[in-house]
Amino acid sequence: MGVLWVAVKAEPRVFTLSVLASALYAAMTVASAQVLGWATQEVVLPAFESGDTTAGALAAAAAAITGVALLKAIGVAGRRFYAGLMQYRLQAEYRRSVTRQYLRLPLAWHHRHPAGQLLSNANADVEAVWAPIAPLPMAVGVVFMLLIAAVSILATDLVVAGVGFLVFPAIALINVVYQRRLSPVATRAQQLRAEVSEVAHESFEGGLVVKTLGREAAETARFTEGAEELRDANVAVGRIRGLFDPVLEALPNLGVLAVLLIGSVRLESGAMSPGDLVNVAYLFTLLSWPIRALGWVLGEVPRSVVGWRRVRGVLDASGSLPYGDGSLNGSGGTGATGLEVREVRFAYESAGESADGAGRPVLHDVSFATAPGRTIAVVGPTGSGKSTLTSLLVRLVDPADGSVLLDGTDLREVRQGGIAETAALVPQQTFLFDDTVRGNVTLGLDVPDERVWEALRLAQAEGFVAALSDGLDTRVGERGATLSGGQRQRLALARALVRRPRLLVLDDATSSVDPQVEARILQNLREVRAGEEAGGATVVVVAYRKATISLADEVVYMEHGRVIARGTHAGLLERSEGYRNLVNAYERAEAEQEALEGGEEALA
């Protein structure tokens, strides 16, 4: 009832119209029994007795039946239209609400919830929540119909009414048993639906890994296992409903038989007239189908409640990033951004862990600063916390302790959208939408094509985009499937540059680009940084190639989530053994790879 009341409060006008139409249908259903009883008593029986009737009597009976049928049809049409409108509006609104919540919740929350489960919450669970809405107005109309019918039947004959009304407590008792048996089974089915969606999503996302490692059979078996469990759960739900629905449908018919049996006895004794018996029996016959509408609502209620709990679990989730009212200096204009990281500590929360849970620390008291318009390289071995640091710099997550400041302002004090106007991140894993080159670069930003081409030139993507069949209008396929890894990275870089950020964060964003192209990209960024029109963006780059690192004004060397050393590339090579060993190891590995590729070309 609580879930249904939420729906009524959300769409009061539409619900009222649908209930009024249902009430009209209910009233006309009862009226049709009254008209039929009147026609039987006043037209049909006198015609049999006299062997003759009048055209006026037949016309009156036909007009009464036709008028009632027409009003009844209007009630049916209005009820179905407004009930469907209410259901689809609620589904659309809650899908939007769930999606908005996904976008509002921080990455730390998403780390604890699989993508397949989130898809199920936004689709299957939302549909389940509002499944009872379509028959709900009909059920409310049935209550109205039952009240009218009860008064009419009681006024006709108390004995017959008492026999017929035994149907209703029987229905209530059966429903209690039904709800208790179905609720846990429906809960399990909804959970399995999310798990199957999760497995399918992982299989699609990891399609390349599955095919290259020959794991098709294993993935098929994994999906089959989940699908069969879901099948069994749905069969169990269907089995319970299969027991409930026939009983619910049979009870009104049994009530009609009981009414006819007792009514015939009452008719022989003269306690009631034939018209009254036809009226009462026909009312119970008509009620047999509307009572099924109550069954439809009751049948959907357990699944609806389960879906509601899962949807509310998302909508009530905490952990959003609070925003302040502050603005960054020169936000949306030119000029570079000063960056300062003060004693930052961060730990990821494990899957299934509460938002207050403390996972293993990834960053420990990280501190450094750079003046506006400079380039700083972050270098460190795998697992040293470099990518986590880049997420903090653009406030995808907040540090557990310490602060990140842009232009002297703590990011937690900046208004919503203020950081996106100032800073841009090009992540390690490139994502492209199934859209055109222009759409992937602009992502809805209203900029002229000249500015798009300028960003592509800076990212060294102008040449290959111009060579595409439709240029900027070329569709790149899902996740940029028609492009190479290096081309995808350059489009992602152009996506950031077209926004002319004053802070540009590159998380190993050119790892798939050959060293010569990478050098030209970084040289272009230096030229932009030096240009007055572009405003001299501050650049933070996670790098491992010497050629990349040497272009930075300063290097921050990290190990195990701590800043071990800072300085110029040449200075760190002299005084930091760990840094020297790391960058030399990268250089040797790259040289060996180039030599191996050169030998393969010579053999070919």
Secondary structure, DSSP 4 states (H G I P E B T S, - for coil): -HHHHHHHHHSHHHHHHHHHHHHHHHHHHHHHHHHHHHHIIIIIHHHHHHS---HHHHHHHHHHHHHHHHHHHHHHHHHHHHHHHHHHHHHHHHHHHHHHHHHHS-HHHHTTS-HHHHHHIIIIIHHHHTGGGTTHHHHHHHHHHHHHHHHHHHHH-HHHHHHHTTHHHHHHHHHHHHHHHHHHHHHHHHHHHHHHHHHHHHHHHTHHHHHHTT-HHHHHHHHHHHHHHHHHHHHHHHHHHHHHHHHHHHHHHHHHHHHHHHHHHHHHTTSS-HHHHHHHHHHHHHHHHHHHHHHHHHHHHHHHHHHHHHHHHHHT---PPP--SB--TTTTSSS---EEEEEEEEEPPPTT--TT----EEEEEEEEEE-TT-EEEEE--TTSSHHHHHHHHTTSS--SEEEEEETTEEGGGBPTTHHHHHEEEE-SS----SSBHHHHHHTT----HHHHHHHHHHTT-HHHHHHSTTGGG-B--GGGTTS-HHHHHHHHHHHHHTT--SEEEEESTTTTS-HHHHHHHHHHHHHHHH-TTTT--EEEEE---HHHHTTSSEEEEEETTEEEEEE-HHHHHHH-HHHHHHHHHHHHHHHHHHHHHHHHHHH-
